[in-house]
């Protein structure tokens, strides 16, 4: 397995270069003019100001020149400067990445717990009311639009009932903890402020549930299908014949044998949520990568768009590698090639 991991790690820079090239080329084929994000409407009529802006941001160079300069700078960790924030893109991205990571990890915890539980219940109580209800919720979770669910839950739990807070990561009246990990919940605990931790946790529940619900249905259907197949096998009958309890049979034998395909879906879902949490972050005013990408796209902030794409691509590649390693841990009979 070590050789396999090394091969994947060696190939990763070339894959990242492909992502960079594709993202760079895609920004050049758009019809939008990045100058509109750099200079004001009044300055657009001033040829001197326009020429100065082009020279300052390197837009007066040819496409191959800009690409070579960008890749060269990228090797030193420089992703360029944002047209909108006027800060280094790397600084913007890695300031917002922990917020998205915290949201996605919480969403995956919720989605995996709900999905696996519903899948196991549906398979164990096959063709009963419990099975039908679990399958209904799985289908509901897969088909309902994220923005609709987010707005509906925000209205019911925050506006109508007032049991959960509204958008944002913290109550605007409190002072955020010093940023150590970037995870608001962890930084609150590190600061020894349990009240702040509970506030951060409350703000995390709704957006994490909305995001996690989107993958819970997929995980549930997969677990159910695999559990139905495993529950009819001989080793399950043998375990029952030897007097093993139902909890041990279902969790220790049947569920364990469905972990490999389930890990596949969880791994891909994590990468999908990390790069696709745009709507959820927008609805809940979550200051993460998704909302940053939306702002960049609206303002034709090409350096920011490319930076977000690169980080999303790297995370996707790493997630795939971690998922493959998890295969072997979950099932030692799996051989990576």
C-alpha positions as CSV (number, residue, x, y, z in Angstrom):
1,X,0.0,0.0,0.0
2,X,2.9,2.3,0.7
3,X,4.0,2.2,-3.0
4,X,0.5,2.9,-4.1
5,X,0.3,6.0,-1.8
6,X,3.7,7.2,-3.1
7,X,2.5,6.8,-6.7
8,X,-0.6,8.8,-6.0
9,X,1.3,11.5,-4.2
10,X,3.9,11.7,-7.1
11,X,1.1,12.0,-9.7
12,X,-0.8,14.6,-7.7
13,X,1.3,17.7,-8.7
14,X,0.7,16.8,-12.4
15,X,-3.0,16.5,-11.8
16,X,-3.0,19.8,-10.0
17,X,-1.2,21.4,-12.9
18,X,-4.0,20.1,-15.2
19,X,-6.6,21.7,-12.9
20,X,-4.6,25.0,-12.9
21,X,-4.4,25.0,-16.7
22,X,-8.0,24.2,-17.2
23,X,-9.1,26.8,-14.7
24,X,-6.8,29.4,-16.2
25,X,-8.1,28.7,-19.7
26,X,-11.7,28.8,-18.7
27,X,-11.4,32.3,-17.2
28,X,-10.0,33.5,-20.6
29,X,-13.0,32.2,-22.6
30,X,-15.6,34.1,-20.6
31,X,-17.2,37.1,-22.1
32,X,-16.8,39.2,-19.0
33,X,-14.2,41.9,-18.8
34,X,-12.1,41.7,-15.5
35,X,-11.3,45.4,-15.9
36,X,-14.8,46.2,-14.7
37,X,-13.8,44.7,-11.3
38,X,-10.6,46.7,-11.2
39,X,-11.5,50.2,-12.4
40,X,-14.6,52.3,-11.8
41,X,-17.1,53.1,-14.6
42,X,-15.8,56.6,-14.7
43,X,-12.2,55.4,-15.2
44,X,-13.2,53.0,-18.0
45,X,-13.4,56.1,-20.3
46,X,-9.9,57.1,-19.4
47,X,-7.4,55.3,-21.6
48,X,-4.5,56.2,-19.3
49,X,-6.2,54.8,-16.2
50,X,-7.2,51.6,-18.1
51,X,-3.6,51.1,-19.4
52,X,-2.3,51.6,-15.9
53,X,-4.7,49.1,-14.5
54,X,-3.8,46.5,-17.2
55,X,-0.1,47.0,-16.5
56,X,-0.6,46.7,-12.8
57,X,-2.6,43.5,-12.9
58,X,-0.6,42.0,-15.8
59,X,-3.6,42.1,-18.2
60,X,-1.5,43.7,-20.9
61,X,0.5,40.6,-21.3
62,X,-0.3,37.7,-23.6
63,X,-2.1,34.6,-22.4
64,X,1.0,32.3,-22.5
65,X,3.0,35.0,-20.5
66,X,0.3,35.3,-17.9
67,X,0.1,31.5,-17.6
68,X,3.8,31.0,-17.1
69,X,4.0,33.8,-14.6
70,X,1.0,32.4,-12.7
71,X,2.4,28.9,-12.5
72,X,5.8,30.2,-11.5
73,X,4.2,32.3,-8.7
74,X,2.0,29.3,-7.7
75,X,5.2,27.2,-7.0
76,X,6.0,29.7,-4.2
77,X,2.5,29.6,-2.8
78,X,1.4,32.9,-4.5
79,X,-2.1,32.6,-6.0
80,X,-2.2,36.2,-7.1
81,X,-4.1,39.1,-5.6
82,X,-7.9,39.4,-5.5
83,X,-9.4,42.1,-7.7
84,X,-12.1,42.7,-5.1
85,X,-10.5,42.4,-1.6
86,X,-7.0,43.5,-2.8
87,X,-5.5,40.9,-0.6
88,X,-3.5,37.8,-1.6
89,X,-5.9,35.1,-2.7
90,X,-4.0,32.5,-0.7
91,X,-4.7,34.5,2.4
92,X,-8.4,34.9,1.6
93,X,-8.9,31.2,0.8
94,X,-7.1,29.8,3.8
95,X,-8.9,32.3,6.1
96,X,-12.2,31.0,4.8
97,X,-11.4,27.3,4.4
98,X,-11.7,26.3,8.1
99,X,-15.2,27.7,8.1
100,X,-16.2,25.5,5.2
101,X,-14.3,22.5,6.7
102,X,-16.1,22.9,10.0
103,X,-19.5,23.1,8.2
104,X,-18.8,20.1,5.9
105,X,-17.4,17.9,8.7
106,X,-20.5,18.5,10.8
107,X,-22.7,17.9,7.8
108,X,-21.0,14.6,7.0
109,X,-21.4,13.5,10.6
110,X,-25.1,14.3,10.5
111,X,-25.6,12.9,7.0
112,X,-23.7,9.7,7.6
113,X,-25.4,9.0,11.0
114,X,-28.9,9.6,9.5
115,X,-28.1,7.8,6.3
116,X,-26.5,4.7,7.8
117,X,-29.2,4.5,10.5
118,X,-32.1,4.7,8.0
119,X,-30.4,2.2,5.7
120,X,-29.9,-0.3,8.5
121,X,-33.5,0.1,9.8
122,X,-34.9,-0.2,6.3
123,X,-33.0,-3.4,5.5
124,X,-33.6,-5.0,8.9
125,X,-37.4,-4.3,8.8
126,X,-37.7,-4.8,5.0
127,X,-41.2,-4.4,3.5
128,X,-42.6,-3.0,6.7
129,X,-43.9,0.5,7.6
130,X,-40.4,1.3,9.0
131,X,-38.8,0.3,5.7
132,X,-41.3,2.4,3.7
133,X,-40.9,5.4,5.9
134,X,-37.0,5.2,5.7
135,X,-37.2,4.9,2.0
136,X,-39.5,7.9,1.8
137,X,-37.1,10.0,3.8
138,X,-34.2,8.8,1.7
139,X,-36.0,9.8,-1.5
140,X,-37.1,13.1,0.1
141,X,-33.5,13.9,1.1
142,X,-32.2,13.2,-2.4
143,X,-34.8,15.1,-4.3
144,X,-35.5,18.2,-2.3
145,X,-33.5,21.3,-3.4
146,X,-31.0,22.5,-0.8
147,X,-31.9,26.1,-1.1
148,X,-35.6,25.3,-0.5
149,X,-34.9,23.1,2.5
150,X,-32.5,25.8,3.9
151,X,-35.0,28.6,3.6
152,X,-37.8,26.5,5.0
153,X,-35.9,25.3,8.1
154,X,-34.5,28.8,8.6
155,X,-38.0,30.3,8.6
156,X,-39.5,27.6,10.9
157,X,-36.8,27.1,13.5
158,X,-35.3,30.6,13.5
159,X,-38.0,33.1,12.5
160,X,-41.2,31.3,13.5
161,X,-40.3,29.3,16.6
162,X,-37.0,31.0,17.6
163,X,-35.4,27.8,18.9
164,X,-32.3,28.1,16.7
165,X,-30.3,31.1,15.7
166,X,-30.3,32.7,12.3
167,X,-27.5,33.1,9.8
168,X,-23.9,33.5,10.7
169,X,-21.3,31.6,12.8
170,X,-21.9,33.5,16.0
171,X,-24.3,35.9,17.7
172,X,-23.2,39.3,16.3
173,X,-23.3,40.7,19.8
174,X,-20.5,38.5,21.1
175,X,-16.7,38.7,20.5
176,X,-15.3,35.8,18.5
177,X,-12.5,33.8,20.0
178,X,-8.9,34.2,18.9
179,X,-8.4,32.2,15.7
180,X,-6.2,29.2,16.3
181,X,-7.7,26.5,14.2
182,X,-10.3,28.6,12.4
183,X,-13.0,26.2,13.7
184,X,-15.3,28.4,15.8
185,X,-16.3,25.5,18.1
186,X,-12.8,24.4,18.8
187,X,-11.4,27.9,19.2
188,X,-14.2,28.6,21.7
189,X,-13.2,25.6,23.8
190,X,-9.5,26.5,23.5
191,X,-10.4,29.9,24.8
192,X,-12.1,28.2,27.8
193,X,-15.4,29.9,26.8
194,X,-18.1,27.2,27.0
195,X,-20.9,29.7,26.5
196,X,-19.3,30.8,23.2
197,X,-18.9,27.1,22.2
198,X,-22.6,26.5,22.7
199,X,-23.4,29.6,20.6
200,X,-21.1,28.4,17.8
201,X,-22.7,24.9,18.0
202,X,-26.2,26.3,17.8
203,X,-25.3,28.3,14.7
204,X,-23.8,25.2,13.1
205,X,-26.8,22.9,13.5
206,X,-29.1,24.2,10.8
207,X,-26.7,24.7,7.9
208,X,-24.9,21.4,8.8
209,X,-28.3,19.6,8.8
210,X,-29.3,21.1,5.5
211,X,-26.0,20.2,3.9
212,X,-25.9,16.7,5.5
213,X,-29.5,15.9,4.5
214,X,-28.5,16.2,0.9
215,X,-26.2,13.1,1.2
216,X,-28.1,11.2,3.9
217,X,-30.6,9.9,1.3
218,X,-27.8,8.6,-1.0
219,X,-26.0,6.9,1.9
220,X,-29.3,5.4,3.2
221,X,-30.2,3.8,-0.1
222,X,-26.8,2.3,-0.6
223,X,-26.6,0.9,2.9
224,X,-30.1,-0.6,2.6
225,X,-29.2,-2.3,-0.7
226,X,-26.0,-3.8,0.6
227,X,-27.5,-4.8,3.9
228,X,-30.3,-6.7,2.2
229,X,-27.7,-8.7,0.3
230,X,-25.5,-9.4,3.3
231,X,-28.4,-10.3,5.7
232,X,-29.2,-13.3,3.5
233,X,-25.7,-14.7,3.5
234,X,-24.7,-17.9,5.3
235,X,-22.3,-16.3,7.8
236,X,-25.2,-14.2,9.1
237,X,-27.3,-17.4,9.6
238,X,-24.4,-19.1,11.2
239,X,-23.9,-16.2,13.6
240,X,-27.5,-16.3,14.6
241,X,-27.3,-20.1,15.0
242,X,-24.4,-19.7,17.4
243,X,-26.6,-17.5,19.6
244,X,-25.2,-14.1,18.7
245,X,-27.5,-11.2,19.6
246,X,-29.4,-9.3,16.9
247,X,-27.4,-6.1,17.6
248,X,-24.1,-7.9,17.2
249,X,-25.4,-9.7,14.0
250,X,-26.6,-6.4,12.4
251,X,-23.8,-4.1,13.5
252,X,-20.8,-6.4,14.0
253,X,-21.4,-8.7,11.0
254,X,-23.8,-7.2,8.4
255,X,-23.0,-3.5,8.7
256,X,-19.2,-4.2,8.8
257,X,-19.4,-5.9,5.5
258,X,-21.1,-2.9,3.8
259,X,-18.5,-0.4,5.0
260,X,-16.4,-0.5,1.8
261,X,-19.0,0.8,-0.7
262,X,-20.4,3.1,2.0
263,X,-16.9,4.6,2.5
264,X,-16.8,5.3,-1.2
265,X,-20.0,7.3,-1.1
266,X,-19.0,9.1,2.1
267,X,-15.6,10.0,0.6
268,X,-17.0,11.4,-2.6
269,X,-19.8,13.2,-0.7
270,X,-17.2,14.9,1.4
271,X,-15.4,16.3,-1.6
272,X,-18.7,17.2,-3.2
273,X,-20.0,19.1,-0.2
274,X,-16.7,20.9,0.3
275,X,-16.7,22.3,-3.2
276,X,-20.5,22.5,-3.5
277,X,-21.6,24.2,-0.3
278,X,-22.3,27.4,-2.2
279,X,-26.0,27.6,-1.7
280,X,-26.0,26.6,1.9
281,X,-23.2,29.1,2.8
282,X,-25.1,31.8,0.9
283,X,-28.4,31.1,2.6
284,X,-26.9,31.0,6.1
285,X,-24.3,33.9,5.5
286,X,-21.6,31.4,6.3
287,X,-18.2,33.0,5.6
288,X,-16.6,30.0,3.9
289,X,-15.2,29.0,0.5
290,X,-18.6,28.8,-1.1
291,X,-19.7,32.4,-0.4
292,X,-16.2,33.5,-1.4
293,X,-16.5,31.7,-4.8
294,X,-19.9,33.4,-5.3
295,X,-18.5,36.8,-4.6
296,X,-15.6,36.1,-7.0
297,X,-17.8,34.9,-9.8
298,X,-20.1,37.9,-9.4
299,X,-17.2,40.3,-9.6
300,X,-15.2,38.5,-12.3
301,X,-12.4,38.1,-9.8
302,X,-10.4,35.7,-11.9
303,X,-7.5,35.2,-9.4
304,X,-10.0,34.3,-6.7
305,X,-11.9,31.9,-9.0
306,X,-8.8,30.1,-10.0
307,X,-7.6,29.9,-6.4
308,X,-10.8,28.4,-5.1
309,X,-10.7,25.9,-8.0
310,X,-7.2,24.8,-7.2
311,X,-7.9,24.4,-3.5
312,X,-11.1,22.5,-4.3
313,X,-9.3,20.2,-6.7
314,X,-6.5,19.5,-4.2
315,X,-9.0,18.6,-1.5
316,X,-10.9,16.4,-3.9
317,X,-7.6,14.5,-4.8
318,X,-6.7,14.1,-1.1
319,X,-10.1,12.9,-0.2
320,X,-10.0,10.2,-2.9
321,X,-6.6,9.1,-1.6
322,X,-7.9,8.9,2.0
323,X,-11.0,7.0,0.8
324,X,-8.8,4.4,-0.9
325,X,-6.7,4.0,2.2
326,X,-9.9,3.6,4.3
327,X,-10.9,0.7,1.9
328,X,-7.9,-1.3,3.0
329,X,-8.4,-0.5,6.7
330,X,-12.1,-1.5,6.5
331,X,-11.5,-4.6,4.5
332,X,-7.8,-5.9,4.4
333,X,-8.8,-8.2,1.5
334,X,-8.9,-5.2,-0.8
335,X,-5.8,-4.8,-2.8
336,X,-5.0,-1.3,-4.2
337,X,-3.5,-1.4,-7.7
